[in-house]
Amino acid sequence: MCCCSFVGQLLFGAVMLVALGLTLVSMFSPGNAITTILLCHLSTKDT
């Protein structure tokens, strides 16, 4: 029960960070938000 709760908190935190990152990206680059997001996804898949 404790482990599941801990994993759930980690997943929730990761989702929140992704949402925050996408929000900041879209705010600072309204014209190229989609391109920036795609580039970020490609760069993270390589690592």
NORHURA-V328723 format. One record per residue. RES is the residue in one small letter. NEAR is the number of other ideal C-beta (glycine too) atoms within 8 Angstrom. D_LAST is the distance of its C-alpha to the last C-alpha in whole Angstrom. Layout:
res-><RES	RES>
near-><NEAR	NEAR>
d_last-><D_LAST	D_LAST>
This chain:
res-><m	c	c	c	s	f	v	g	q	l	l	f	g	a	v	m	l	v	a	l	g	l	t	l	v	s	m	f	s	p	g	n	a	i	t	t	i	l	l	c	h	l	s	t	k	d	t>
near-><4	5	6	7	8	8	8	8	8	8	8	8	8	8	8	8	8	8	8	8	9	9	8	8	12	9	7	5	9	5	4	6	10	6	7	10	10	8	8	10	8	8	8	7	6	5	4>
d_last-><32	30	27	27	27	25	22	24	24	20	19	22	20	17	19	21	18	17	20	21	18	19	23	22	20	23	26	25	24	27	27	23	22	21	19	17	16	15	13	11	10	9	7	6	6	4	0>
